[in-house]
Amino acid sequence: MPLGSLRPSPLVEQATEHLRAQITQGEWPVGTRLPGENALAKTLGVGRSTVREALRALAGAGLVQARQGSGVFVIATEPAEEWPARLRRAAITDVYEVRVIVETQAARLAAGRRTDEDVAALESALRERERAAAGDDTAFVDADIALHAAVVAAAGNPVLTDLFAEFAPALRERLIDLVQLLELRAHDPNTGHDTHAALVAAIRRGDGDAAEGVLRAELEHTLTLLHRQHP
């Protein structure tokens, strides 16, 4: 498939798709060294910066890899499955195990870094969770995730915040199923309130051990119930 010159816009997206097609259609097999940036730019009719961005996108998709001093090489002919898709396919127990790891450490960090604004956001989210207990499972789960998102935000780590944002949609779907599967609200519509109140209080007073401990106990209890349902 000839590369051909590209239309003026959007150049990076077009360059990425042209190069991706060369790889996925077998024009450049695994192990092939791609032409240099200058050669690709001339063939595609774009600048080197556009080619560089396109190659970066292909690297992010797991198709190519830059090797210092050697060039850019094809390492796969099919793009890596995107993270959100993998989360949607994952077993609920696997998703929850990752949740335990990420959120307990976020709670510890939050206790050491929280600002007055963070504490206000946590207390507001806790009140909203309590109000949502009068609603259906979806409203309650949304309020619960908002509280946990506030804990992660209080950790003050933008990478951690972004990770949770990627994780949250799949977590939301699973939590709605989980609440119904385990009938967690059958006897207490505001299930887990005391634990979440204790979590907010621990972060407010800067007690990292308590914040991590109370959240770990809550999440691991639910994880134990899940393992019983999905042995």
N, C-alpha and C positions, 0 to 999 in steps of 0.2 A: 504494500500500500504506500504510494508516494506520499511524502509529508505535505508538500505544497505550502504556499504562503497563506497567512491567516488574515481574517477580517480584522479591522482595527480594534474592536472591543467585544467582549472583555478578553484581553490578550492572555493573561495568565491562565484563565480557565480553559481557553481554547488550546493553548500550548500543552497544558496538562493532559487534556483529553487526546490530543494527537499523539503524544508520547506514550500515554497509557495504551492506546490502541496498537501501537507498534509492538508493545511488550505482550499484551494479552492475546494478540493474534499470531504470536510466534515469530514476528520479524526479528526480534532481538531475544534469543533464548536465554535461559538462566546461565549466568557466567559471562555473558557478553559485556564488554566494556563499551559504554555509550560514546558516541562522538563527543568531542569537547564542546564547551559552551559556545565558543566562537562559531564552530561548524553548525551547531544546532540553531543558533541565532540567525545565521545567514540562510539556512534552509527554510526556516519557519518565517523569516521576514520580520523578526522582532529583535529587541535588545537583549543583551546578556542578562540584565536584571530580571527580565521576564522569564528567560530560560531557567535562571537560578531558582526563582520562586516555584516554577513548575516542577523542577527536580526535587525541591524540598517537599512539595505536596506528594509526589510519588514515593519519596522516602517515608513519609508519614503513613502512607497506605501499605508500606511493607514491600514495595515492588523493587526499589533500588537502594543501594547503599554506597555512600561515598567512602573511598579508601584513600587516606592521605598520601599524596605523592603518586597515586596510581590512577585516579579517576573515579568515575561513577559506574557501578556494575549492577546488572540485573540480578536480583536474588530470588525473585518469585514471578510467576506469570499470572497469578490471581491475587487481587488485593486482600490484605488481612481483614478479617471480619471486624466490623466496627464495634467498639466497646458497648454502646447501648444495645446492640443486637445480641451480643454475648450475654449481657445481663438478663435480657428478656428470656433467653433460653435456659439460663442457669437454674439449678435446683434451688428451692427456697431455703434449704438448710445452708447451701453454699453462700447465698446472698447474705443470710443472717450472720454467718461466721465472719464475713468481711465487715459487716456492720459493727459487730462487737469490737473488732480490732481498731477500726477507724474512729468510732465514736467515743470509746473509753479514753483513748489518748487525747482526743479533741477536748473532752471534759477536763482532763488534767491540765492541759494547756490553757483552757479558758479560765480556770481558777487562778492561774498565775498572771494572766494578761488582761482580764476583763476591765473595761472602762465603765464609767457611770452610765454611759449610753447603752453599753452591752447589757448591764444589769437591768436597766429600764426595759429593754427589748425582751429580755428573758421573762421578767415579771408580767409584761403585757401578754406574751405568748402563753404563759401558764394560765392566765385568766381566760384567754380565748379558748384554750383547750377545755377548761372547765365549762365554759358556756356551750361549747360544741357538743358536750356530753348529752345535751337535750335533743340533739339532732340524730341523723342517721349515721351509719358506719362510715360512709365516705367523708362526711363533714368532720367527723371525729378524727379520722386518720389524717386528713389534711391539716387539722389543727395540731395534731401530735407531731407530724413531720415539721411543721413550722417551728415548733418549740425546739426540736432537735437541730434544725438548721440554725436557729439562733445560738445554740450551744457551740456549734461548729464555727459560726462567724465570730463568736467571742474568743476563739482560739487565736485569732489574729494572723492566720496563715492563709494567704490567698490561694495557694495551690490546694490546700486542704478544703477550702471553701468550694473551689471549682470541682474537686473530686466528688464532694458530696452532692453538688448540683447535678453532675452526671449520673450519680448513683440514685438520686431521689425518685425519678419517675418509675424505675423498675421496683424500687422499694415500696413506693406508694401502691402499685398494683398488688404486690405480694402481701402488704399489710392489710389491705381490704379483704383479700382472700383469707388471711390468717385470722383476723378478728371473727370472721364468719365460721371458719373451719373449727376453731377452738372455742367458739362461743364465749369469747373473752368478756363481752359486755352483758352477758345474759343476767348475771346477778348484780353487776355494778356497772352502770352505763359510763361512769367516769373512771374506769379501771386504770390503775397505776397512778392515780393522782398523788397519793402520799409519797411515792417514790420520786415522781417528777418534782414535787414541791421540795423534797429533800435535796435533789440535784441542784435546783436553782439556789437554794439556801447555801449549799456548800460552795458553789461558784461565787456567790455574793460575798462570802466571808474569806474567799481565797484559799480554801482547803482542798488542795489537789488530790490528796489521798482519798478524802471522803467523796469528792465528786466522781473520781474514777471508780471507786468501790461501789457506790450506790447504783451507778449506771451499769456497771458490769453485772452486778447481781440481778438487776431487772432484765437485761438482755439475755443473759445466760439462762435464766429461768425459762424464758420464752423459747430459747433455742433447745432446751431439754424437752419441752413439750413438742416441739417440731420434730425432733429426732424420734420421739415415740410414735408420731403420726407417719413419719417417713423413715423407717428403720433401714 
